[in-house]
Each structure stands twice: as C-alpha cells, then as structure tokens.
C-alpha cells in the first residue's frame, strides 16, 4: 500500500514556531509530527511513502538521514508549490498499478484506524473516500454534506454558513482514476479544484478516533495538551 504525505506547506499560521522549523517537524509531546505519521503507516501496513517538500527542505532531508523507517521513502522537492492535488498529479507514476492509495495532510495529528477506512472504501468503491471529522470551527475547513449512505452530495471550501457539521479531515483513499479528475494546472488544490468535481462520485468516512489539525498555533498547543491522554488510552 502506498501513501502521499503532503508536507510542503509554509506554515504561516504557525509563525513564529515555523520560522526555523517546517511544520511537519514541530514536536508534539517531544516527537516530531512526521514521526507519528510513520508510526501510523507502519501500524497499517503502508510500505511506500512519497513526501513533498518546499519550505526548509534541508531540515526534512536531514530528518530522514538521521532516522530510519520501515517504509520506502521518496522525497519530492517542489521549487514552486504545486498544491495538494498538483503534487499527486505530478507524481502519478508513484501510484501506477495500485488499486488504491492514501493521501494524507501532514499537518494533522491522528490515530485514525486506516484499516477500517480502507474496508469502507473497498465496499463503496468510489473515486475517492474522504475522512471526516467535527472541528470546533467549520469556517476554516472544507465542509461536506452527506446522504444517509455516506455519499458526498455537496462540498464547500471554507464556507461562511456551513450546511453540515462534517469537515474534510485531510485523509483520503483514492482509486487510480482520481487522476482523471485533477485539472492539469499548477497549483491545483483538492478543496477548490477537485472535490467539487467529485460530488456524487465520492464518499465520506467519519473518523471515530482522535484527529486534530495543528495548522494553527491554537491547534498545535491543544494537540500537545491532549495527545498524552490519547496515547495512554
């Protein structure tokens, strides 16, 4: 099983914490965020990971030089940010021949059960399965409206008046034909450019485990407060 781990962002909402450290390497409970992602990938049998870099790439490169992981890791440096969907399109050869693959936003902290999500995806067999969670502030998220069976019937990126309480959690499972729905432009973003095209072609999977966006200072400090309790349970 393969996964994209999207980690190239500038981390502007986390400054000054990210002035010298990329957000994917910010410590949570004493460990870099990337470390938790690779722990999760190991637990759920993900063997190959492509991670994109842009901001302070030398710090990420050094991290992988100094640490060993069970996965085959490919680092894809972007001199200009390609966008979340643009990274997948630009590296479509990475998932050639795969029946499905994960796409994960590295600025989340989670212990999500990826096997359960994969089982759901295989049952529905859509273009895309989007993990969902209930954040405290929906106006900064991509908000999803669902039918009773989980079919995504509407998607709005950062709406002022959300139509539902469910938000894009930044974890996807994609079928290979997702590539056909990604516009051939850069930058290209899942929230603005791809997910609206997948209404009635994708499903939402509700995460029951812990998931928190640490893309803001509030989220980051809250994650450091809550995570020790999560890992004890």
C-alpha positions in Angstrom: 0.0 0.0 0.0 1.3 3.5 -0.9 0.6 6.9 0.5 1.3 10.5 -0.3 2.2 12.6 2.7 1.7 16.3 1.9 4.2 18.3 3.9 5.4 21.2 1.8 3.3 24.0 3.3 4.8 27.2 4.6 3.2 27.0 8.0 2.4 30.8 8.0 -0.4 30.4 10.5 2.0 28.7 13.0 4.6 31.5 13.0 6.8 32.2 14.8 7.1 28.5 15.6 7.8 27.7 11.9 10.4 30.4 11.3 13.2 27.9 11.6 11.3 24.6 11.6 8.9 23.2 9.0 5.5 22.5 10.5 5.8 18.7 9.8 8.8 18.6 12.2 7.2 20.6 15.0 7.3 18.5 18.2 4.2 17.1 19.8 4.8 15.5 23.2 8.5 15.5 22.4 8.4 13.9 19.0 8.2 15.5 15.5 4.8 15.3 13.9 6.3 13.3 11.0 7.3 10.5 13.4 3.7 9.9 14.4 2.7 9.7 10.7 5.3 7.0 10.1 4.2 5.2 13.3 0.7 5.1 11.9 1.9 4.0 8.4 3.8 1.1 10.0 0.8 0.1 12.1 -1.4 -0.1 9.0 1.0 -1.7 6.6 1.8 1.2 4.3 5.0 0.3 2.7 5.8 3.2 0.3 5.5 6.9 1.1 6.1 9.9 -1.1 6.5 13.1 0.9 6.7 16.5 -0.8 8.9 19.3 0.5 9.3 23.0 -0.3 9.8 25.2 2.8 13.1 24.4 4.7 13.5 21.2 2.7 17.0 20.7 4.1 15.6 20.2 7.5 13.2 17.4 6.3 16.0 15.8 4.3 18.3 15.8 7.4 15.5 14.3 9.5 15.2 11.3 7.2 19.0 10.9 7.1 19.1 10.8 10.9 16.2 8.4 11.3 15.4 5.0 9.8 11.9 3.8 8.9 10.5 0.6 7.5 8.9 2.3 4.5 10.4 3.0 1.2 10.5 6.8 1.2 10.6 9.1 -1.8 11.1 12.9 -1.3 9.7 15.1 -4.0 11.1 18.6 -3.7 8.9 21.4 -5.2 10.7 24.6 -6.0 7.3 26.1 -6.6 4.3 24.8 -4.6 2.2 22.5 -6.8 -0.9 22.4 -4.5 -2.2 19.3 -2.8 -3.8 17.8 -5.9 -0.9 19.1 -8.1 1.6 17.0 -6.1 -0.5 13.9 -6.8 -0.8 14.7 -10.5 2.9 15.5 -10.8 3.8 12.1 -9.2 1.2 9.9 -10.8 3.9 7.4 -11.7 4.3 6.7 -8.0 0.9 5.0 -7.8 0.9 3.4 -11.2 -0.5 -0.1 -10.9 -2.1 0.5 -7.5 -5.7 -0.4 -6.8 -6.0 2.3 -4.2 -3.7 4.7 -2.3 -3.8 7.1 0.6 -3.3 10.9 0.5 -2.6 12.4 3.9 -2.1 16.0 5.0 0.9 16.1 7.3 -0.3 19.0 9.4 -2.8 16.7 11.2 -2.3 14.6 14.3 -4.3 11.4 14.4 -4.5 7.8 15.5 -7.2 7.0 12.9 -7.9 3.4 12.1 -6.8 3.2 8.5 -7.9 -0.4 8.1 -11.5 0.5 8.9 -11.4 3.4 6.4 -9.9 1.1 3.7 -12.6 -1.5 4.3 -15.3 1.2 3.8 -13.6 2.4 0.6 -13.5 -1.1 -0.8 -17.1 -1.7 0.0 -18.2 1.5 -1.8 -15.5 1.6 -4.5 -15.8 5.3 -5.3 -13.3 7.6 -6.9 -12.4 8.9 -3.5 -13.2 8.3 0.1 -12.7 11.4 2.3 -12.2 11.1 6.0 -14.4 13.4 8.0 -14.3 14.9 11.5 -16.2 17.5 13.5 -14.0 20.5 14.1 -14.9 23.4 16.5 -14.6 26.0 13.7 -16.1 24.9 10.4 -15.5 28.2 8.6 -11.8 27.3 8.2 -12.5 23.9 6.7 -13.9 22.1 3.7 -17.4 21.2 4.7 -19.1 18.1 3.4 -22.8 17.3 3.1 -23.7 13.6 3.1 -26.5 11.3 2.1 -27.6 8.6 4.5 -25.2 6.0 2.9 -22.2 8.4 3.1 -22.3 9.6 -0.5 -21.0 13.2 -0.7 -23.7 15.4 -2.1 -22.1 18.8 -1.6 -18.8 20.3 -0.8 -17.9 23.9 0.2 -14.4 25.1 0.9 -14.3 27.4 4.0 -18.0 28.4 3.9 -19.3 31.3 5.9 -22.6 29.5 6.5 -21.8 25.7 6.8 -24.5 23.3 5.7 -23.2 20.4 7.8 -21.0 19.7 10.8 -18.7 17.4 8.9 -15.3 18.6 7.6 -12.6 17.2 5.4 -10.1 15.6 7.8 -7.2 15.6 5.3 -7.0 11.9 4.8 -8.2 10.4 1.5 -8.2 6.9 -0.1 -8.2 7.3 -3.8 -8.9 4.9 -6.7 -6.4 5.3 -9.6 -8.9 7.0 -11.8 -8.8 10.0 -9.4 -6.0 11.3 -11.7 -8.7 11.9 -14.5 -10.4 14.4 -12.2 -7.4 16.5 -11.4 -7.1 19.6 -13.6 -3.8 19.9 -15.4 -2.7 23.1 -13.9 -0.4 24.2 -11.1 -1.0 25.0 -8.3 -4.0 22.7 -8.0 -5.9 22.2 -4.8 -8.1 19.3 -3.7 -10.5 21.6 -1.8 -11.1 24.1 -4.5 -10.3 22.3 -7.8 -11.0 18.6 -7.3 -13.5 17.8 -4.5 -16.3 19.9 -6.0 -16.0 17.7 -9.2 -16.5 14.6 -7.1 -19.9 15.3 -5.7 -22.0 12.2 -6.0 -18.8 10.3 -7.0 -17.1 10.2 -3.6 -18.0 9.0 -0.1 -17.3 10.4 3.4 -15.9 8.2 6.2 -16.4 9.5 9.7 -13.3 9.3 11.9 -14.1 8.0 15.3 -10.6 8.2 16.7 -8.6 11.3 17.6 -7.8 13.9 14.8 -6.7 17.4 15.2 -5.4 20.0 12.7 -2.3 21.6 14.0 -2.0 24.1 11.3 -2.7 27.0 13.7 -1.0 27.8 17.0 -4.2 27.2 18.9 -4.5 23.7 17.3 -0.8 23.0 17.9 -0.9 23.8 21.6 -4.2 22.0 22.1 -2.7 18.9 20.4 0.2 19.0 22.8 -2.2 19.2 25.7 -4.5 16.3 24.5 -2.1 13.9 22.8 -0.6 12.4 26.0 -4.1 11.4 27.1 -4.8 9.9 23.7 -1.8 7.6 23.7 -2.5 6.4 27.2 -5.9 5.0 26.2 
